[in-house]
Amino acid sequence: MTGEEFRLIVQNHICPILAGAVLTPQLQEAAPNQPHALAALKNNGRAMHISPSKKAGYKVEIRRHQPFSGDDTRLVEAIVAQIAANVDQTPALYQERVISYAIELGLCKFLCEPEYAMLAGLLDGFENWSARTYEGRKPTFTLVVDFDDQRAADQRYPSILEVLTEDFFAPLSNSVESGILVSARGALVEYVDFRQGGVANNSYAPSRFMSVANYAEKNKVCFTLTNNGEVLIFKNKTLFFSKRNGGWSYYNHDSTVRIMAGSSAAVKRAMYETVLDVSFARTGGCLAAVALANEKNLIKDGGRSPDSTIKEADLLARPSSAKSKALSRLVQGKKFQHLSRALRKELVGIDGATILNYQGEVLAVGAIIKISGGSTGGGRLAATETLAPHGTAIKISADGMVKAFNAVKGGQPEVAFKL
């Protein structure tokens, strides 16, 4: 493939998988006779060079604010190898479908190369069920693959790939309480109740799926199909991958938390937890943390000024409306990071913006803010863009998509990450 064709593949298919990744404009030269890695970290991990083959005479560069990790490069290598092996042999009309499937195969090889074909079969089964109903409802289920279990399918342990096609399989587990344990070689082993032993808190998994995430320990990986047709993959007790709206995302949680502007580590972590919870609850929301120095720019004359971005009726410190009085009573003066995850999710789900300062003090919940001139898009995006120059502002769409902005001193806010 040509360098420009490869650039478009990286831009349209690789960058969306890595939160915050952006393609730089120019192709990079590579010595064609000197073998090089398909993906290599540069600039202390803030850049990655990607080639379609180890002897290609060019490479492309992607960058982001939070550093890429070794896992990021291994994932990209696995995906690029699959794309390069198949795209050139495919007519243009079918290339998008081939690339989509190549990404899935690369993801499976990244998880466990020796068993990638079995994992790809599981994901094919999930894809088929996502378009079906059982007794009038969308089926949800979880499969737990234990890569330490090497049992092969036989008369005693049926093949999960065969069972997965049968109608009776649909109600045997669900996406949050129970699952089916599968061996590394695709043998159905036993039923699993995720609720046994209680559910420990886990910051890097949506609260709705915390019991599933906590089961994904040691060498177990959980594959979950939700009632929205989304596929979630949990590993190391965290959300590892998701397939939403037809595209895969890879979660590098720690680096995403660090990239948020200004706030303390505890506030950033609480915000990120809540973003995950609201995103997968599909309620939508707007969440912002602003610098203390910017509070007076947002709240003018106690919110009474016509130019005030946040109005007096929405302020929790001086509740004056039925809404602010009720919400102030529920928050009870606690900082955002000290509220329960359940309450934080419900607060952010209220129509309007939830606004904190960098210390986590909750300034307003459900605030209908004064939109700055020139804002475009829907109300949530306009509110997010208005708050972004003052710190970090995050828009969570009702379809679960996330877009976060960071303030830039002396310039326009930048996109910090997308999920």
Steps between C-alpha positions, in 0.01 A plus 500: 500500500613858446606727782186713465276192508671384818467847655124488446478154656690618808292817523162332456558169678803507734469846657138445618610189693763693700331774705633843405728383216544743208676438168773748405484639143821374342628154415828408669781342300626154596803316365344232276786254539525526878230301683305705754207436732143541378441731797763680708481761778667838452534823698469331841188318391308805381538391137483168321639416156298242305593313181299253290799263484842463660670603174268778386674816382263722697324524833230720644503674835222529755517716812301570814540689825502192723789261422445182306595178677667178399157336488386771258784416260435125526132554425580721199753250369247216521232702320728644232640157419148369436400801291816491288461127437151539355425847362719491188328181387150645546299700243436858612127433536563254785801655670312667786346168604833322472671768711228476764546123527880533492479731802298237684751226414788722612322566828456123552869436428592776746293328771634149431667419169491118535122506547411796280282292264280382789470857632408626154229234492362628831484855366326376184242333724454824693453689173226260392317521833519882504262503203257242646239476772395213725139486616458862394802643683863570422718228654789593726769264620859469614762240407806462722803356321752345740829484310649275770239232423614291204207258483393419146138468389371140513189303601526627857596860421306625194646755258395852592506600132232241427290574808517875436293457182210329679190689620502333843833667578356853511348491854777294664689807629472878495736794469533590869420209735608177339709347226624182336859389563686391187843339464776651287420239236129581487351234730192595702601429861244631750258769612637798697312724747686832512320611816657236723756652733363853465595776260812705576534856377686529172577846363575392148178320414148640464318445829225308322755236394722501805417143600608379156820706503602367840474144367748582222807432711818300457474341155124537451345733242127582502307566177162668554213576261273779630137572421617785276690257282834621636787260561716561808825317579635501856854402595708557814178613675461796264304587189754414230312535168155598386321482169243776478323643196697258283849606613753361749660707778796405719512642853829623644339629819794640696634711214153634424448604863836676510428711192210687663591857586574637843296296744652288776553131428199409717270739314622382159445138596149569631415690184627217280308238697185707456562547128517121460185451709295763313631388162392139547174596671426704184341788688728764351649788695743788524771506769758773554775587749615863504797677653431695819626815328232460234203467733445877505499502118221243500301633796458876477329693778406174672340374180260795485675683215351449150858422389548221754562161338359319804178643636418559866213247492744219421763568768512244782693719743210749513194294404208718397288278274318172567759319286808649667353449848426133433836433337687688772329278758609186313859614449522623864807710432714196415763518231426319177764232562341419838149440361393147413543396139127440472417855610768652275353317201147618580612860548684516167199339328282800590436728203757779508863513616659373820782740587778451758810691589844341493468399867179310431254745657167468317407846374187412301302199381261504206611853421350656188795717415529810285649381171793692358466655157609289205424164664384237255330162522247386758438645845735263685787565261441876514500492881818290500675740262395795717643343818815355340710822504477493881641148562380158383155454349356166388199432283336157531248436225184297550651237267794462742765686299733722703692811395721686751666841463785659695569870539812632327668811640468780247325281241189306411418186702635175356335160477657301785348162421206321342345174614 
